[in-house]
Amino acid sequence: MRERGSGTAGEPSGRRARGELESGVLAVLWAADGPLTARQVLGALPGDLAYTTVLTILSRLHDKGMLVRHREGRGHAYAPARDEASDIAARMRTLLDRGPDREAVLGRFVSGLSAEDEQVLQRLLTGPGQDRPAGEP
């Protein structure tokens, strides 16, 4: 009998990376109508994760400032600290800040956009409030 995680090269071990679990937990919370308990998150995730694994991921996300929590019974209920679009935008800014040549990174990003995305970006850049003189709110 093979132990969990002892697969050979190229054979799946059945384990997921922590980042994948965190992403899954965040997706569940973003899709929810309100805060969820660890048991509710566990029930919404695919696979057969241990309850303690979900608690650990929720705790880590809370410690990173990605979740807020409040007391509910003997435990906590969790909710995202920001919406999904804000989270993705923050990650994009972090990646952009890591690059040594910001203009090159932005250029490559824009050149890879679809025509529809280019139109959206152009509209956002030239939309209302973008044509005010400097210094005006």
Phi, psi and omega in degrees: 000128181276144176279154177302133177085007182257025180296154177281171180305133179084353179255129182296144181268349183087354181259150178250152177290152181303318180300324178292319177295316179299317178298319179296317179296315178299318179300318178298315182291322177295327181281345184283155178280348181190186180301148180235149173279167178301320180296321178293320177297314179304316181295335182269348181271144177286159178087185182243072178283154174281146177304319181295329177295316179296318177301318180296315180296316178299318179296316179297316179296322177295315180298330178280355181082012181272343178231151169249154179218154174220156181298135172216106184066231180270356182236211181230157169246141187243148175215153178295143178286335177214162182287168185298317181297319178295322179295314180295319179298320179295320178294322177296318178297319179299314179296319179297320180293335180285334184287142181285336182235090184303318181297319178295318180296312179297319179299315179293322179297310182295322181293340179267000181285149173288164179302321180294317179294324176299318179296318178297313179298316178299317179297319179294322181287331183247009183291185180306138178090348181271346184256018178281149175298151180304140178092346178268140179292000000 
